[in-house]
Each structure stands twice: as structure tokens, then as C-alpha cells.
Amino acid sequence: QVQLVESGGGSVQAGGSLRLSCGASGSIFSYYDVAWFRQAPGKQREFVASMNWSGGSYSYGESVKARFTISRDNAKNTAALQMNSLKPEDTAVYYCAARYLTNVSGDLISSYDYWGQGTQVTVSS
């Protein structure tokens, strides 16, 4: 099993940037696909970005394309989400998730078995 811990959330004004980090432990991180999801108050958890075990394949939710960048460093057991041009609608709790490597589409939330505790991102206008 893999344990995940997010960090890097906070408050920022619209147009600003934040970088979220996800630290993994307990298993060989390179065996796992990784993704970021977010959940705003009163809304369902939403797909943000995913990257496969090797970093060679990735995808983004429509609302964050061209603004957010997912990355991973298997040697350091970390993943990251660089968020630029932030908007108030990006305000949410952001979760790092992982699943054992698979060919299933990266945006399928039910395919992820391991979750971090979440980190709050607040964007003010």
C-alpha cells in the first residue's frame, strides 16, 4: 500500500500561482499512477489531472487545461501540481490519489484506491 500526504495549499489572489506537492511512502511509487482531484463545498469531487506510472502519459480536466501542470519524480517519491492563473472557481480541497498501474482512464475516480488527506486552496477575487 502507498500512503499519500499533500502540502502546499494556501490562499492566493486571482491570477496567482500555487504549487501542491504529494509525498508518497510505504510502497514503490513508480508502480502507481497518480492523480489530483478537488472538491468544492457542496460539489462532487472533480478530476483535475493525472499522470501514469512512468510520467509518459497525462491528462487534464477541461477547466484547468493550459493553466495547471502535473509532474512526478519517482526517485523522490513525489508528485506535484503547478497551478497558474488561478481563478476563484479553483477554490477547493485538493486531493492526491494513487492507484496501482493500469490502463484505465486517468479521470476515473473510482479507480483510485489511495488518497491523501487533502489540502485547502482558496483563491480570492
N, CA, C and O atoms as CSV, one atom per row, in Angstrom:
chain,resi,resn,atom,element,x,y,z
A,1,GLN,N,N,0.832,-1.183,0.000
A,1,GLN,CA,C,0.000,0.000,0.000
A,1,GLN,C,C,0.871,1.239,0.000
A,1,GLN,O,O,2.023,1.201,0.433
A,2,VAL,N,N,0.320,2.330,-0.484
A,2,VAL,CA,C,1.042,3.593,-0.516
A,2,VAL,C,C,0.280,4.606,0.328
A,2,VAL,O,O,-0.948,4.673,0.279
A,3,GLN,N,N,1.016,5.384,1.097
A,3,GLN,CA,C,0.431,6.474,1.870
A,3,GLN,C,C,0.790,7.794,1.204
A,3,GLN,O,O,1.908,7.971,0.719
A,4,LEU,N,N,-0.166,8.720,1.183
A,4,LEU,CA,C,0.000,9.985,0.472
A,4,LEU,C,C,-0.226,11.153,1.419
A,4,LEU,O,O,-1.145,11.131,2.237
A,5,VAL,N,N,0.616,12.171,1.304
A,5,VAL,CA,C,0.464,13.383,2.117
A,5,VAL,C,C,0.632,14.595,1.211
A,5,VAL,O,O,1.670,14.765,0.572
A,6,GLU,N,N,-0.403,15.441,1.160
A,6,GLU,CA,C,-0.332,16.658,0.356
A,6,GLU,C,C,0.193,17.815,1.187
A,6,GLU,O,O,0.074,17.839,2.412
A,7,SER,N,N,0.777,18.770,0.483
A,7,SER,CA,C,1.203,20.020,1.102
A,7,SER,C,C,1.206,21.113,0.051
A,7,SER,O,O,1.142,20.840,-1.148
A,8,GLY,N,N,1.280,22.341,0.509
A,8,GLY,CA,C,1.427,23.457,-0.414
A,8,GLY,C,C,0.176,24.273,-0.659
A,8,GLY,O,O,0.210,25.248,-1.409
A,9,GLY,N,N,-0.922,23.893,-0.042
A,9,GLY,CA,C,-2.132,24.685,-0.214
A,9,GLY,C,C,-2.022,26.022,0.489
A,9,GLY,O,O,-1.072,26.270,1.232
A,10,GLY,N,N,-2.995,26.875,0.251
A,10,GLY,CA,C,-2.997,28.179,0.894
A,10,GLY,C,C,-3.966,29.113,0.215
A,10,GLY,O,O,-4.832,28.691,-0.552
A,11,SER,N,N,-3.808,30.400,0.508
A,11,SER,CA,C,-4.669,31.427,-0.058
A,11,SER,C,C,-3.878,32.289,-1.017
A,11,SER,O,O,-2.726,32.633,-0.754
A,12,VAL,N,N,-4.500,32.635,-2.128
A,12,VAL,CA,C,-3.833,33.432,-3.154
A,12,VAL,C,C,-4.887,34.268,-3.867
A,12,VAL,O,O,-6.063,33.906,-3.906
A,13,GLN,N,N,-4.459,35.370,-4.420
A,13,GLN,CA,C,-5.377,36.196,-5.201
A,13,GLN,C,C,-5.509,35.649,-6.616
A,13,GLN,O,O,-4.625,34.957,-7.120
A,14,ALA,N,N,-6.617,35.972,-7.234
A,14,ALA,CA,C,-6.852,35.548,-8.614
A,14,ALA,C,C,-5.682,35.984,-9.497
A,14,ALA,O,O,-5.169,37.097,-9.378
A,15,GLY,N,N,-5.282,35.084,-10.378
A,15,GLY,CA,C,-4.145,35.338,-11.245
A,15,GLY,C,C,-2.826,34.832,-10.689
A,15,GLY,O,O,-1.823,34.784,-11.401
A,16,GLY,N,N,-2.827,34.457,-9.421
A,16,GLY,CA,C,-1.615,33.975,-8.779
A,16,GLY,C,C,-1.348,32.510,-9.037
A,16,GLY,O,O,-2.051,31.857,-9.808
A,17,SER,N,N,-0.316,32.002,-8.375
A,17,SER,CA,C,0.115,30.624,-8.565
A,17,SER,C,C,0.321,29.931,-7.220
A,17,SER,O,O,0.624,30.565,-6.209
A,18,LEU,N,N,0.148,28.628,-7.242
A,18,LEU,CA,C,0.475,27.770,-6.109
A,18,LEU,C,C,1.030,26.463,-6.650
A,18,LEU,O,O,0.722,26.049,-7.768
A,19,ARG,N,N,1.847,25.833,-5.841
A,19,ARG,CA,C,2.372,24.516,-6.201
A,19,ARG,C,C,2.046,23.540,-5.081
A,19,ARG,O,O,2.471,23.721,-3.940
A,20,LEU,N,N,1.297,22.520,-5.414
A,20,LEU,CA,C,0.956,21.471,-4.464
A,20,LEU,C,C,1.935,20.321,-4.624
A,20,LEU,O,O,2.371,19.998,-5.729
A,21,SER,N,N,2.266,19.714,-3.498
A,21,SER,CA,C,3.134,18.545,-3.512
A,21,SER,C,C,2.426,17.359,-2.872
A,21,SER,O,O,1.572,17.517,-1.999
A,22,CYS,N,N,2.794,16.190,-3.319
A,22,CYS,CA,C,2.241,14.941,-2.785
A,22,CYS,C,C,3.411,14.009,-2.502
A,22,CYS,O,O,4.112,13.584,-3.421
A,23,GLY,N,N,3.615,13.698,-1.244
A,23,GLY,CA,C,4.671,12.778,-0.857
A,23,GLY,C,C,4.113,11.383,-0.654
A,23,GLY,O,O,3.071,11.207,-0.022
A,24,ALA,N,N,4.802,10.404,-1.185
A,24,ALA,CA,C,4.340,9.024,-1.102
A,24,ALA,C,C,5.307,8.186,-0.274
A,24,ALA,O,O,6.518,8.403,-0.303
A,25,SER,N,N,4.762,7.237,0.456
A,25,SER,CA,C,5.588,6.331,1.237
A,25,SER,C,C,4.880,4.989,1.359
A,25,SER,O,O,3.679,4.884,1.108
A,26,GLY,N,N,5.624,3.978,1.741
A,26,GLY,CA,C,5.046,2.673,2.020
A,26,GLY,C,C,5.077,1.684,0.895
A,26,GLY,O,O,4.797,0.503,1.100
A,27,SER,N,N,5.416,2.140,-0.305
A,27,SER,CA,C,5.475,1.219,-1.432
A,27,SER,C,C,6.327,1.851,-2.526
A,27,SER,O,O,6.768,2.993,-2.398
A,28,ILE,N,N,6.550,1.121,-3.573
A,28,ILE,CA,C,7.358,1.622,-4.686
A,28,ILE,C,C,6.489,2.546,-5.529
A,28,ILE,O,O,5.590,2.095,-6.239
A,29,PHE,N,N,6.766,3.830,-5.442
A,29,PHE,CA,C,5.910,4.842,-6.058
A,29,PHE,C,C,5.794,4.663,-7.558
A,29,PHE,O,O,4.757,4.986,-8.138
A,30,SER,N,N,6.832,4.157,-8.194
A,30,SER,CA,C,6.806,4.022,-9.655
A,30,SER,C,C,5.863,2.921,-10.126
A,30,SER,O,O,5.671,2.747,-11.329
A,31,TYR,N,N,5.273,2.176,-9.191
A,31,TYR,CA,C,4.274,1.173,-9.568
A,31,TYR,C,C,2.871,1.786,-9.657
A,31,TYR,O,O,1.916,1.089,-9.996
A,32,TYR,N,N,2.742,3.067,-9.359
A,32,TYR,CA,C,1.430,3.674,-9.215
A,32,TYR,C,C,1.219,4.834,-10.180
A,32,TYR,O,O,2.105,5.662,-10.393
A,33,ASP,N,N,0.022,4.869,-10.756
A,33,ASP,CA,C,-0.433,6.081,-11.415
A,33,ASP,C,C,-0.809,7.079,-10.320
A,33,ASP,O,O,-1.144,6.680,-9.205
A,34,VAL,N,N,-0.755,8.369,-10.633
A,34,VAL,CA,C,-1.089,9.387,-9.647
A,34,VAL,C,C,-2.024,10.411,-10.273
A,34,VAL,O,O,-1.978,10.656,-11.478
A,35,ALA,N,N,-2.866,11.000,-9.448
A,35,ALA,CA,C,-3.818,11.989,-9.951
A,35,ALA,C,C,-4.105,13.020,-8.875
A,35,ALA,O,O,-3.837,12.811,-7.692
A,36,TRP,N,N,-4.650,14.122,-9.315
A,36,TRP,CA,C,-5.168,15.156,-8.427
A,36,TRP,C,C,-6.656,15.330,-8.704
A,36,TRP,O,O,-7.092,15.405,-9.853
A,37,PHE,N,N,-7.409,15.390,-7.631
A,37,PHE,CA,C,-8.828,15.703,-7.687
A,37,PHE,C,C,-9.083,16.879,-6.757
A,37,PHE,O,O,-8.240,17.211,-5.924
A,38,ARG,N,N,-10.231,17.502,-6.896
A,38,ARG,CA,C,-10.590,18.602,-5.997
A,38,ARG,C,C,-12.068,18.550,-5.688
A,38,ARG,O,O,-12.871,18.025,-6.459
A,39,GLN,N,N,-12.407,19.111,-4.534
A,39,GLN,CA,C,-13.800,19.137,-4.131
A,39,GLN,C,C,-14.114,20.469,-3.478
A,39,GLN,O,O,-13.541,20.832,-2.451
A,40,ALA,N,N,-15.034,21.187,-4.096
A,40,ALA,CA,C,-15.508,22.454,-3.548
A,40,ALA,C,C,-16.722,22.184,-2.666
A,40,ALA,O,O,-17.390,21.165,-2.839
A,41,PRO,N,N,-17.019,23.077,-1.724
A,41,PRO,CA,C,-18.171,22.880,-0.839
A,41,PRO,C,C,-19.465,22.669,-1.624
A,41,PRO,O,O,-19.797,23.450,-2.516
A,42,GLY,N,N,-20.179,21.618,-1.286
A,42,GLY,CA,C,-21.452,21.342,-1.924
A,42,GLY,C,C,-21.367,20.729,-3.303
A,42,GLY,O,O,-22.387,20.549,-3.969
A,43,LYS,N,N,-20.151,20.404,-3.743
A,43,LYS,CA,C,-19.980,19.839,-5.089
A,43,LYS,C,C,-19.324,18.472,-5.013
A,43,LYS,O,O,-18.713,18.106,-4.009
A,44,GLN,N,N,-19.467,17.733,-6.096
A,44,GLN,CA,C,-18.817,16.423,-6.176
A,44,GLN,C,C,-17.322,16.586,-6.407
A,44,GLN,O,O,-16.855,17.607,-6.911
A,45,ARG,N,N,-16.595,15.560,-6.027
A,45,ARG,CA,C,-15.158,15.582,-6.273
A,45,ARG,C,C,-14.912,15.576,-7.789
A,45,ARG,O,O,-15.558,14.835,-8.531
A,46,GLU,N,N,-13.985,16.400,-8.222
A,46,GLU,CA,C,-13.767,16.647,-9.650
A,46,GLU,C,C,-12.341,16.282,-10.048
A,46,GLU,O,O,-11.390,16.545,-9.312
A,47,PHE,N,N,-12.212,15.676,-11.214
A,47,PHE,CA,C,-10.898,15.334,-11.752
A,47,PHE,C,C,-10.149,16.590,-12.147
A,47,PHE,O,O,-10.715,17.486,-12.773
A,48,VAL,N,N,-8.872,16.659,-11.782
A,48,VAL,CA,C,-8.023,17.794,-12.135
A,48,VAL,C,C,-6.946,17.365,-13.131
A,48,VAL,O,O,-6.836,17.938,-14.215
A,49,ALA,N,N,-6.160,16.364,-12.766
A,49,ALA,CA,C,-5.065,15.926,-13.629
A,49,ALA,C,C,-4.607,14.542,-13.209
A,49,ALA,O,O,-4.786,14.138,-12.059
A,50,SER,N,N,-4.017,13.820,-14.147
A,50,SER,CA,C,-3.469,12.501,-13.842
A,50,SER,C,C,-2.196,12.273,-14.632
A,50,SER,O,O,-1.969,12.892,-15.672
A,51,MET,N,N,-1.376,11.381,-14.123
A,51,MET,CA,C,-0.137,11.008,-14.808
A,51,MET,C,C,0.113,9.534,-14.557
A,51,MET,O,O,-0.076,9.051,-13.440
A,52,ASN,N,N,0.530,8.825,-15.570
A,52,ASN,CA,C,0.741,7.395,-15.388
A,52,ASN,C,C,2.047,7.130,-14.640
A,52,ASN,O,O,2.782,8.061,-14.311
A,53,TRP,N,N,2.324,5.883,-14.382
A,53,TRP,CA,C,3.423,5.496,-13.501
A,53,TRP,C,C,4.779,6.019,-13.978
A,53,TRP,O,O,5.646,6.340,-13.166
A,54,SER,N,N,4.957,6.101,-15.294
A,54,SER,CA,C,6.258,6.498,-15.828
A,54,SER,C,C,6.360,7.995,-16.097
A,54,SER,O,O,7.450,8.520,-16.325
A,55,GLY,N,N,5.216,8.678,-16.068
A,55,GLY,CA,C,5.213,10.085,-16.453
A,55,GLY,C,C,5.055,10.301,-17.941
A,55,GLY,O,O,5.057,11.439,-18.411
A,56,GLY,N,N,4.918,9.229,-18.679
A,56,GLY,CA,C,4.837,9.354,-20.127
A,56,GLY,C,C,3.454,9.652,-20.668
A,56,GLY,O,O,3.300,9.966,-21.848
A,57,SER,N,N,2.461,9.558,-19.825
A,57,SER,CA,C,1.088,9.812,-20.247
A,57,SER,C,C,0.388,10.634,-19.174
A,57,SER,O,O,0.510,10.344,-17.984
A,58,TYR,N,N,-0.344,11.658,-19.595
A,58,TYR,CA,C,-1.018,12.518,-18.622
A,58,TYR,C,C,-2.258,13.119,-19.263
A,58,TYR,O,O,-2.406,13.149,-20.485
A,59,SER,N,N,-3.139,13.591,-18.402
A,59,SER,CA,C,-4.357,14.227,-18.889
A,59,SER,C,C,-4.815,15.269,-17.875
A,59,SER,O,O,-4.404,15.256,-16.715
A,60,TYR,N,N,-5.677,16.173,-18.343
A,60,TYR,CA,C,-6.162,17.274,-17.520
A,60,TYR,C,C,-7.667,17.432,-17.672
A,60,TYR,O,O,-8.239,17.127,-18.719
A,61,GLY,N,N,-8.292,17.913,-16.610
A,61,GLY,CA,C,-9.674,18.301,-16.712
A,61,GLY,C,C,-9.804,19.544,-17.574
A,61,GLY,O,O,-8.885,20.360,-17.643
A,62,GLU,N,N,-10.934,19.687,-18.223
A,62,GLU,CA,C,-11.117,20.792,-19.168
A,62,GLU,C,C,-10.929,22.148,-18.499
A,62,GLU,O,O,-10.382,23.063,-19.113
A,63,SER,N,N,-11.364,22.291,-17.275
A,63,SER,CA,C,-11.341,23.596,-16.618
A,63,SER,C,C,-9.944,24.045,-16.205
A,63,SER,O,O,-9.756,25.207,-15.847
A,64,VAL,N,N,-8.962,23.148,-16.249
A,64,VAL,CA,C,-7.616,23.515,-15.806
A,64,VAL,C,C,-6.567,23.408,-16.910
A,64,VAL,O,O,-5.405,23.756,-16.702
A,65,LYS,N,N,-6.969,22.933,-18.066
A,65,LYS,CA,C,-6.022,22.796,-19.178
A,65,LYS,C,C,-5.341,24.120,-19.456
A,65,LYS,O,O,-5.970,25.177,-19.405
A,66,ALA,N,N,-4.068,24.058,-19.747
A,66,ALA,CA,C,-3.229,25.208,-20.090
A,66,ALA,C,C,-2.904,26.080,-18.882
A,66,ALA,O,O,-2.154,27.047,-19.012
A,67,ARG,N,N,-3.450,25.760,-17.709
A,67,ARG,CA,C,-3.133,26.530,-16.501
A,67,ARG,C,C,-2.390,25.688,-15.465
A,67,ARG,O,O,-1.518,26.191,-14.756
A,68,PHE,N,N,-2.742,24.404,-15.385
A,68,PHE,CA,C,-2.154,23.514,-14.382
A,68,PHE,C,C,-1.204,22.527,-15.065
A,68,PHE,O,O,-1.405,22.152,-16.221
A,69,THR,N,N,-0.170,22.117,-14.331
A,69,THR,CA,C,0.777,21.130,-14.840
A,69,THR,C,C,1.049,20.089,-13.766
A,69,THR,O,O,1.431,20.421,-12.644
A,70,ILE,N,N,0.848,18.828,-14.121
A,70,ILE,CA,C,1.147,17.726,-13.201
A,70,ILE,C,C,2.539,17.195,-13.513
A,70,ILE,O,O,2.969,17.176,-14.667
A,71,SER,N,N,3.226,16.770,-12.478
A,71,SER,CA,C,4.559,16.195,-12.653
A,71,SER,C,C,4.796,15.164,-11.554
A,71,SER,O,O,4.044,15.089,-10.582
A,72,ARG,N,N,5.840,14.380,-11.721
A,72,ARG,CA,C,6.208,13.411,-10.696
A,72,ARG,C,C,7.700,13.164,-10.750
A,72,ARG,O,O,8.335,13.340,-11.789
A,73,ASP,N,N,8.249,12.756,-9.626
A,73,ASP,CA,C,9.658,12.394,-9.524
A,73,ASP,C,C,9.705,11.068,-8.776
A,73,ASP,O,O,9.643,11.037,-7.547
A,74,ASN,N,N,9.814,9.990,-9.511
A,74,ASN,CA,C,9.762,8.668,-8.878
A,74,ASN,C,C,10.962,8.424,-7.971
A,74,ASN,O,O,10.863,7.677,-6.997
A,75,ALA,N,N,12.073,9.037,-8.277
A,75,ALA,CA,C,13.262,8.865,-7.430
A,75,ALA,C,C,13.043,9.489,-6.053
A,75,ALA,O,O,13.615,9.033,-5.063
A,76,LYS,N,N,12.221,10.526,-5.992
A,76,LYS,CA,C,11.952,11.199,-4.729
A,76,LYS,C,C,10.600,10.835,-4.140
A,76,LYS,O,O,10.226,11.341,-3.082
A,77,ASN,N,N,9.868,9.962,-4.815
A,77,ASN,CA,C,8.548,9.540,-4.346
A,77,ASN,C,C,7.609,10.725,-4.162
A,77,ASN,O,O,6.895,10.815,-3.163
A,78,THR,N,N,7.617,11.614,-5.114
A,78,THR,CA,C,6.761,12.791,-5.021
A,78,THR,C,C,6.030,13.050,-6.338
A,78,THR,O,O,6.469,12.646,-7.415
A,79,ALA,N,N,4.912,13.732,-6.206
A,79,ALA,CA,C,4.185,14.259,-7.347
A,79,ALA,C,C,3.861,15.714,-7.029
A,79,ALA,O,O,3.886,16.126,-5.869
A,80,ALA,N,N,3.561,16.475,-8.052
A,80,ALA,CA,C,3.292,17.886,-7.846
A,80,ALA,C,C,2.223,18.373,-8.810
A,80,ALA,O,O,1.996,17.780,-9.865
A,81,LEU,N,N,1.582,19.446,-8.434
A,81,LEU,CA,C,0.614,20.115,-9.297
A,81,LEU,C,C,0.932,21.602,-9.279
A,81,LEU,O,O,0.695,22.279,-8.278
A,82,GLN,N,N,1.460,22.106,-10.366
A,82,GLN,CA,C,1.731,23.536,-10.510
A,82,GLN,C,C,0.470,24.207,-11.035
A,82,GLN,O,O,-0.040,23.850,-12.097
A,83,MET,N,N,-0.028,25.181,-10.284
A,83,MET,CA,C,-1.278,25.845,-10.645
A,83,MET,C,C,-0.997,27.317,-10.925
A,83,MET,O,O,-0.582,28.058,-10.034
A,84,ASN,N,N,-1.221,27.731,-12.154
A,84,ASN,CA,C,-1.007,29.114,-12.567
A,84,ASN,C,C,-2.335,29.749,-12.973
A,84,ASN,O,O,-3.322,29.057,-13.221
A,85,SER,N,N,-2.336,31.064,-13.035
A,85,SER,CA,C,-3.533,31.820,-13.457
A,85,SER,C,C,-4.763,31.353,-12.684
A,85,SER,O,O,-5.812,31.074,-13.264
A,86,LEU,N,N,-4.616,31.276,-11.390
A,86,LEU,CA,C,-5.698,30.750,-10.568
A,86,LEU,C,C,-6.919,31.650,-10.595
A,86,LEU,O,O,-6.815,32.873,-10.689
A,87,LYS,N,N,-8.078,31.014,-10.509
A,87,LYS,CA,C,-9.361,31.706,-10.534
A,87,LYS,C,C,-10.132,31.383,-9.248
A,87,LYS,O,O,-9.877,30.359,-8.613
A,88,PRO,N,N,-11.061,32.241,-8.871
A,88,PRO,CA,C,-11.863,31.940,-7.661
A,88,PRO,C,C,-12.555,30.580,-7.743
A,88,PRO,O,O,-12.739,29.922,-6.719
A,89,GLU,N,N,-12.931,30.159,-8.921
A,89,GLU,CA,C,-13.594,28.865,-9.073
A,89,GLU,C,C,-12.649,27.683,-8.885
A,89,GLU,O,O,-13.094,26.535,-8.882
A,90,ASP,N,N,-11.368,27.942,-8.729
A,90,ASP,CA,C,-10.417,26.874,-8.406
A,90,ASP,C,C,-10.394,26.587,-6.901
A,90,ASP,O,O,-9.740,25.642,-6.460
A,91,THR,N,N,-11.096,27.389,-6.127
A,91,THR,CA,C,-11.145,27.187,-4.684
A,91,THR,C,C,-11.760,25.837,-4.353
A,91,THR,O,O,-12.877,25.531,-4.768
A,92,ALA,N,N,-11.013,25.029,-3.595
A,92,ALA,CA,C,-11.463,23.673,-3.266
A,92,ALA,C,C,-10.431,23.024,-2.356
A,92,ALA,O,O,-9.347,23.562,-2.134
A,93,VAL,N,N,-10.787,21.869,-1.842
A,93,VAL,CA,C,-9.802,20.992,-1.214
A,93,VAL,C,C,-9.237,20.104,-2.311
A,93,VAL,O,O,-9.985,19.471,-3.056
A,94,TYR,N,N,-7.932,20.061,-2.404
A,94,TYR,CA,C,-7.255,19.293,-3.445
A,94,TYR,C,C,-6.700,18.007,-2.833
A,94,TYR,O,O,-6.065,18.022,-1.779
A,95,TYR,N,N,-6.955,16.912,-3.515
A,95,TYR,CA,C,-6.545,15.594,-3.053
A,95,TYR,C,C,-5.595,14.935,-4.044
A,95,TYR,O,O,-5.817,14.959,-5.255
A,96,CYS,N,N,-4.549,14.355,-3.512
A,96,CYS,CA,C,-3.668,13.496,-4.290
A,96,CYS,C,C,-4.202,12.068,-4.185
A,96,CYS,O,O,-4.628,11.642,-3.111
A,97,ALA,N,N,-4.179,11.339,-5.280
A,97,ALA,CA,C,-4.679,9.964,-5.290
A,97,ALA,C,C,-3.726,9.086,-6.086
A,97,ALA,O,O,-3.010,9.559,-6.968
A,98,ALA,N,N,-3.730,7.808,-5.760
A,98,ALA,CA,C,-2.862,6.878,-6.470
A,98,ALA,C,C,-3.573,5.547,-6.670
A,98,ALA,O,O,-4.466,5.175,-5.908
A,99,ARG,N,N,-3.158,4.847,-7.704
A,99,ARG,CA,C,-3.684,3.513,-7.980
A,99,ARG,C,C,-2.555,2.690,-8.578
A,99,ARG,O,O,-1.648,3.221,-9.219
A,100,TYR,N,N,-2.628,1.409,-8.361
A,100,TYR,CA,C,-1.631,0.527,-8.966
A,100,TYR,C,C,-1.744,0.664,-10.473
A,100,TYR,O,O,-2.846,0.773,-11.010
A,101,LEU,N,N,-0.618,0.657,-11.154
A,101,LEU,CA,C,-0.596,0.946,-12.588
A,101,LEU,C,C,-1.629,0.118,-13.342
A,101,LEU,O,O,-1.799,-1.079,-13.111
A,102,THR,N,N,-2.313,0.810,-14.257
A,102,THR,CA,C,-3.419,0.230,-15.003
A,102,THR,C,C,-3.613,1.011,-16.294
A,102,THR,O,O,-3.081,2.110,-16.453
A,103,ASN,N,N,-4.367,0.442,-17.197
A,103,ASN,CA,C,-4.691,1.125,-18.450
A,103,ASN,C,C,-6.020,1.865,-18.387
A,103,ASN,O,O,-6.454,2.446,-19.381
A,104,VAL,N,N,-6.656,1.847,-17.248
A,104,VAL,CA,C,-7.934,2.534,-17.094
A,104,VAL,C,C,-7.722,4.036,-17.220
A,104,VAL,O,O,-6.682,4.559,-16.820
A,105,SER,N,N,-8.709,4.727,-17.776
A,105,SER,CA,C,-8.623,6.173,-17.958
A,105,SER,C,C,-8.285,6.882,-16.653
A,105,SER,O,O,-8.810,6.534,-15.595
A,106,GLY,N,N,-7.421,7.864,-16.731
A,106,GLY,CA,C,-6.922,8.529,-15.541
A,106,GLY,C,C,-7.928,9.360,-14.784
A,106,GLY,O,O,-7.693,9.697,-13.624
A,107,ASP,N,N,-9.046,9.701,-15.404
A,107,ASP,CA,C,-10.032,10.553,-14.743
A,107,ASP,C,C,-11.121,9.762,-14.021
A,107,ASP,O,O,-12.075,10.350,-13.510
A,108,LEU,N,N,-10.992,8.453,-13.976
A,108,LEU,CA,C,-11.998,7.627,-13.324
A,108,LEU,C,C,-11.737,7.581,-11.831
A,108,LEU,O,O,-10.850,6.866,-11.365
A,109,ILE,N,N,-12.511,8.345,-11.090
A,109,ILE,CA,C,-12.237,8.497,-9.663
A,109,ILE,C,C,-12.323,7.177,-8.911
A,109,ILE,O,O,-11.576,6.957,-7.958
A,110,SER,N,N,-13.216,6.306,-9.325
A,110,SER,CA,C,-13.406,5.040,-8.612
A,110,SER,C,C,-12.232,4.089,-8.772
A,110,SER,O,O,-12.142,3.089,-8.060
A,111,SER,N,N,-11.334,4.391,-9.697
A,111,SER,CA,C,-10.188,3.508,-9.932
A,111,SER,C,C,-9.028,3.782,-8.979
A,111,SER,O,O,-8.038,3.050,-8.982
A,112,TYR,N,N,-9.140,4.822,-8.171
A,112,TYR,CA,C,-8.059,5.201,-7.259
A,112,TYR,C,C,-8.341,4.641,-5.867
A,112,TYR,O,O,-9.405,4.864,-5.289
A,113,ASP,N,N,-7.365,3.913,-5.350
A,113,ASP,CA,C,-7.534,3.235,-4.067
A,113,ASP,C,C,-6.925,3.998,-2.899
A,113,ASP,O,O,-7.299,3.772,-1.748
A,114,TYR,N,N,-5.999,4.891,-3.184
A,114,TYR,CA,C,-5.242,5.542,-2.131
A,114,TYR,C,C,-5.386,7.054,-2.256
A,114,TYR,O,O,-5.251,7.625,-3.338
A,115,TRP,N,N,-5.664,7.682,-1.119
A,115,TRP,CA,C,-5.946,9.113,-1.095
A,115,TRP,C,C,-5.193,9.800,0.032
A,115,TRP,O,O,-4.999,9.232,1.107
A,116,GLY,N,N,-4.771,11.029,-0.229
A,116,GLY,CA,C,-4.239,11.855,0.831
A,116,GLY,C,C,-5.363,12.507,1.616
A,116,GLY,O,O,-6.543,12.298,1.335
A,117,GLN,N,N,-4.977,13.299,2.601
A,117,GLN,CA,C,-5.962,13.925,3.482
A,117,GLN,C,C,-6.548,15.214,2.890
A,117,GLN,O,O,-7.556,15.724,3.379
A,118,GLY,N,N,-5.920,15.725,1.853
A,118,GLY,CA,C,-6.407,16.931,1.204
A,118,GLY,C,C,-5.714,18.181,1.710
A,118,GLY,O,O,-5.260,18.237,2.853
A,119,THR,N,N,-5.638,19.180,0.848
A,119,THR,CA,C,-5.072,20.474,1.213
A,119,THR,C,C,-5.956,21.576,0.611
A,119,THR,O,O,-6.367,21.493,-0.546
A,120,GLN,N,N,-6.235,22.593,1.405
A,120,GLN,CA,C,-7.158,23.640,1.000
A,120,GLN,C,C,-6.468,24.665,0.106
A,120,GLN,O,O,-5.371,25.132,0.412
A,121,VAL,N,N,-7.114,25.005,-0.986
A,121,VAL,CA,C,-6.678,26.086,-1.866
A,121,VAL,C,C,-7.824,27.096,-1.938
A,121,VAL,O,O,-8.955,26.746,-2.277
A,122,THR,N,N,-7.520,28.334,-1.620
A,122,THR,CA,C,-8.526,29.398,-1.639
A,122,THR,C,C,-8.022,30.521,-2.546
A,122,THR,O,O,-6.934,31.061,-2.341
A,123,VAL,N,N,-8.821,30.859,-3.540
A,123,VAL,CA,C,-8.465,31.917,-4.488
A,123,VAL,C,C,-9.481,33.048,-4.341
A,123,VAL,O,O,-10.681,32.847,-4.527
A,124,SER,N,N,-8.992,34.217,-4.009
A,124,SER,CA,C,-9.874,35.362,-3.811
A,124,SER,C,C,-9.846,36.275,-5.028
A,124,SER,O,O,-8.839,36.379,-5.728
A,125,SER,N,N,-10.969,36.929,-5.260
A,125,SER,CA,C,-11.071,37.803,-6.437
A,125,SER,C,C,-10.583,39.208,-6.129
A,125,SER,O,O,-10.599,40.073,-7.004
